Amino acid sequence: MSKKPNGPQETAAQEPRLYRIVADRIQALIREQQIKQGERLPSERDLAAQLSVSRASLREALIALELGGVIEVRGGSGVYVGASPQPEANLPEAGPGPFEVLSARRLIEAEICAIAARVATDGAIDAILSSVEEMERHTDNHSHSHDEEADRNFHLAIARSTGNSALVGVMDYLWRQRGSLWTKLQDHFQTEELRRDTLSDHRRIFAAIAAHDPANARRAMRAHLERVTRTFSRG
């Protein structure tokens, strides 16, 4: 007699992530089409069409396969079969993919910003400003290693300013999902220009919260996360 799941958490844990399913299908395609080590795979656009998946799901799958050594992504050139195109690659992590996290953040964090703009105290607004200034210092000093922490401090400071510990917990959870897939994706696309764009986004978000303007705060956070999504989705 098969065991029934105890609840939604157990059921979710047993379901493979979409990007892992897509990654398995890409490996099957490599085998079926006998694409050899060092040979180029079809373009992302063609792969997405062949597999009938979104570009976002495909991008996450390719990053997972890159981390597993199955493929090699060469900027400006394409995707190539790597040194270890084994049938069962040891793919990293089982948590949500970067685009899944970004989608959740667009929904949740935009509303957190609107709440913050309504209820943030002067002290909470000062804490958000301090995190913006921290990020400015690291950007000016080209301190990439501290960027992630400064970025995290900014987003958590906004959540704390709502006075709702449950929302802080949600944001902390979402931030901790930035695992190896996120890091590799960021490595492919991060530039000084993009870092400064992020800083400009943060300044606009802070200004809307400080002005106690919920509509603009919501809009500014959503625009920021949509820009990050577009950046990670581009060819």
NORDA-V611788 format. One record per residue. N is the residue number from 1. RES is the residue in three letters. OMEGA is omega in degrees with one decimal (none if undefined). BURIAL is # if it has 9 or more other ideal C-beta (glycine too) atoms within 8 Angstrom, else .. D_LAST is the distance of its C-alpha to the last C-alpha in Angstrom with 1 decimal. Layout:
((N,RES,OMEGA,BURIAL,D_LAST) (N,RES,OMEGA,BURIAL,D_LAST))
This chain:
((1,MET,-176.6,.,48.4) (2,SER,-179.2,.,44.7) (3,LYS,177.7,.,44.1) (4,LYS,177.5,.,42.7) (5,PRO,-178.3,.,40.1) (6,ASN,-177.6,.,41.8) (7,GLY,-176.1,.,39.3) (8,PRO,-179.0,.,35.8) (9,GLN,-179.3,.,34.8) (10,GLU,179.9,#,35.9) (11,THR,-179.1,#,34.3) (12,ALA,-177.3,.,30.9) (13,ALA,-177.3,.,31.3) (14,GLN,-177.4,.,32.0) (15,GLU,179.7,.,29.0) (16,PRO,178.2,.,26.0) (17,ARG,-176.7,#,22.7) (18,LEU,-177.2,#,20.2) (19,TYR,177.6,#,17.6) (20,ARG,175.6,#,20.5) (21,ILE,178.9,#,21.5) (22,VAL,178.3,#,18.0) (23,ALA,176.9,#,18.2) (24,ASP,-179.4,.,21.6) (25,ARG,176.6,#,20.5) (26,ILE,178.1,#,17.9) (27,GLN,177.7,#,20.8) (28,ALA,178.5,.,23.1) (29,LEU,178.3,#,20.8) (30,ILE,179.9,#,20.9) (31,ARG,-175.9,#,24.7) (32,GLU,-178.9,.,25.2) (33,GLN,176.7,.,23.4) (34,GLN,175.8,.,24.9) (35,ILE,-171.9,#,21.8) (36,LYS,178.4,.,23.4) (37,GLN,178.9,.,22.7) (38,GLY,179.3,.,20.6) (39,GLU,-174.2,.,19.3) (40,ARG,173.7,.,15.7) (41,LEU,172.9,#,14.4) (42,PRO,179.0,.,13.0) (43,SER,178.8,.,9.3) (44,GLU,179.7,#,7.6) (45,ARG,-179.1,.,8.6) (46,ASP,178.5,.,11.9) (47,LEU,179.4,#,12.5) (48,ALA,179.3,#,12.1) (49,ALA,-179.3,.,14.5) (50,GLN,-175.5,.,16.8) (51,LEU,-179.1,#,17.2) (52,SER,178.3,.,17.4) (53,VAL,178.6,#,15.4) (54,SER,177.4,.,12.9) (55,ARG,-179.7,#,9.2) (56,ALA,179.3,#,10.7) (57,SER,178.7,#,13.4) (58,LEU,-179.2,#,11.5) (59,ARG,178.1,#,9.4) (60,GLU,179.7,#,13.0) (61,ALA,180.0,#,14.6) (62,LEU,178.3,#,12.6) (63,ILE,178.1,#,13.3) (64,ALA,179.1,#,16.9) (65,LEU,176.3,#,17.2) (66,GLU,178.9,#,16.1) (67,LEU,178.5,#,18.8) (68,GLY,178.0,#,21.2) (69,GLY,-177.5,.,20.9) (70,VAL,-179.6,#,19.9) (71,ILE,175.2,#,16.7) (72,GLU,178.6,.,15.3) (73,VAL,-179.7,#,11.7) (74,ARG,-177.5,.,11.9) (75,GLY,178.9,.,9.8) (76,GLY,-177.2,.,9.1) (77,SER,-179.8,.,10.8) (78,GLY,-177.0,.,9.6) (79,VAL,-175.9,#,11.5) (80,TYR,175.1,#,15.3) (81,VAL,-175.3,#,18.3) (82,GLY,-173.4,#,19.9) (83,ALA,-176.0,.,23.6) (84,SER,-178.6,.,24.5) (85,PRO,-177.7,#,23.4) (86,GLN,-178.5,.,26.3) (87,PRO,-176.4,.,26.6) (88,GLU,179.1,.,27.0) (89,ALA,177.5,#,24.7) (90,ASN,-175.5,.,25.7) (91,LEU,-176.3,#,22.7) (92,PRO,170.2,#,22.8) (93,GLU,-179.2,.,24.1) (94,ALA,-178.9,.,24.9) (95,GLY,179.3,.,24.2) (96,PRO,178.3,.,21.7) (97,GLY,-177.6,#,18.0) (98,PRO,-177.3,#,16.2) (99,PHE,175.4,#,15.0) (100,GLU,178.7,#,18.6) (101,VAL,179.5,#,20.0) (102,LEU,177.9,#,18.1) (103,SER,178.2,#,19.2) (104,ALA,-179.1,#,22.8) (105,ARG,177.9,#,22.7) (106,ARG,-179.0,#,21.8) (107,LEU,-171.4,.,24.8) (108,ILE,-171.1,#,27.2) (109,GLU,175.9,#,26.6) (110,ALA,178.9,#,26.6) (111,GLU,175.2,#,30.1) (112,ILE,179.0,#,31.2) (113,CYS,179.7,#,30.5) (114,ALA,177.5,#,32.6) (115,ILE,179.8,#,35.4) (116,ALA,-179.6,#,35.2) (117,ALA,179.9,#,35.7) (118,ARG,-166.7,.,38.8) (119,VAL,-174.5,.,40.5) (120,ALA,175.5,#,39.4) (121,THR,177.9,.,42.5) (122,ASP,179.7,.,42.8) (123,GLY,178.6,.,42.5) (124,ALA,178.1,#,39.3) (125,ILE,176.4,#,37.8) (126,ASP,179.6,.,39.0) (127,ALA,177.4,#,37.2) (128,ILE,178.5,#,33.8) (129,LEU,179.1,#,34.5) (130,SER,180.0,#,35.3) (131,SER,175.5,#,31.9) (132,VAL,-180.0,#,30.2) (133,GLU,175.8,.,32.5) (134,GLU,179.6,#,31.8) (135,MET,177.9,#,28.0) (136,GLU,-179.7,#,28.9) (137,ARG,-179.0,#,31.1) (138,HIS,178.4,#,28.5) (139,THR,179.9,#,25.9) (140,ASP,-178.9,.,28.7) (141,ASN,-178.1,.,29.7) (142,HIS,-178.0,.,26.2) (143,SER,-176.8,#,27.2) (144,HIS,-174.2,.,23.9) (145,SER,-178.7,.,26.0) (146,HIS,-178.7,.,27.6) (147,ASP,-175.9,#,24.7) (148,GLU,-179.1,.,24.1) (149,GLU,178.7,.,27.8) (150,ALA,178.1,#,28.1) (151,ASP,179.1,#,25.2) (152,ARG,-179.0,#,26.9) (153,ASN,179.9,#,30.2) (154,PHE,-175.8,#,29.0) (155,HIS,177.9,#,27.8) (156,LEU,177.2,#,30.9) (157,ALA,177.6,#,33.2) (158,ILE,179.1,#,32.1) (159,ALA,179.9,#,32.8) (160,ARG,-176.5,#,36.2) (161,SER,177.3,#,37.1) (162,THR,-176.3,#,37.4) (163,GLY,-176.9,.,40.3) (164,ASN,-175.5,.,39.0) (165,SER,178.0,.,38.7) (166,ALA,178.3,.,37.1) (167,LEU,175.8,#,34.1) (168,VAL,178.8,#,34.0) (169,GLY,178.0,.,34.0) (170,VAL,-179.8,#,31.1) (171,MET,178.3,#,29.0) (172,ASP,177.8,#,30.1) (173,TYR,-177.9,.,29.1) (174,LEU,-179.2,#,25.6) (175,TRP,-179.0,#,25.1) (176,ARG,175.7,.,26.4) (177,GLN,179.0,#,23.7) (178,ARG,-176.3,#,21.3) (179,GLY,-173.4,#,21.8) (180,SER,177.4,.,20.2) (181,LEU,178.7,#,17.0) (182,TRP,-177.0,#,16.5) (183,THR,-179.7,#,17.6) (184,LYS,177.8,#,15.3) (185,LEU,179.2,#,12.2) (186,GLN,178.7,#,13.8) (187,ASP,-177.6,.,14.5) (188,HIS,-170.0,#,10.9) (189,PHE,-174.9,#,10.3) (190,GLN,175.6,.,13.9) (191,THR,176.2,.,15.4) (192,GLU,-179.9,.,18.8) (193,GLU,-179.1,.,17.5) (194,LEU,177.2,#,15.8) (195,ARG,179.1,#,19.0) (196,ARG,174.7,#,21.0) (197,ASP,178.3,#,19.1) (198,THR,178.5,#,20.0) (199,LEU,177.9,#,23.5) (200,SER,176.5,.,23.8) (201,ASP,-178.3,#,22.7) (202,HIS,178.3,#,25.4) (203,ARG,-179.6,#,28.0) (204,ARG,178.7,#,27.5) (205,ILE,179.7,#,27.9) (206,PHE,-178.0,#,30.9) (207,ALA,-179.9,#,32.5) (208,ALA,178.3,#,32.3) (209,ILE,-179.7,#,33.9) (210,ALA,178.5,#,36.5) (211,ALA,-177.7,.,37.4) (212,HIS,-178.9,.,37.9) (213,ASP,-175.4,#,35.6) (214,PRO,-177.0,#,34.1) (215,ALA,179.7,.,32.2) (216,ASN,177.8,#,30.4) (217,ALA,177.8,#,29.8) (218,ARG,-177.4,#,28.2) (219,ARG,-177.4,#,26.0) (220,ALA,179.6,#,25.0) (221,MET,179.5,#,24.1) (222,ARG,179.3,#,22.1) (223,ALA,179.1,#,20.2) (224,HIS,-177.2,#,19.5) (225,LEU,175.0,#,18.1) (226,GLU,177.9,#,16.0) (227,ARG,178.2,#,14.5) (228,VAL,178.7,#,13.8) (229,THR,178.9,#,12.3) (230,ARG,-179.7,.,9.9) (231,THR,-178.2,#,9.0) (232,PHE,-177.9,#,8.5) (233,SER,-173.1,#,6.6) (234,ARG,-177.9,.,3.8) (235,GLY,none,.,0.0))
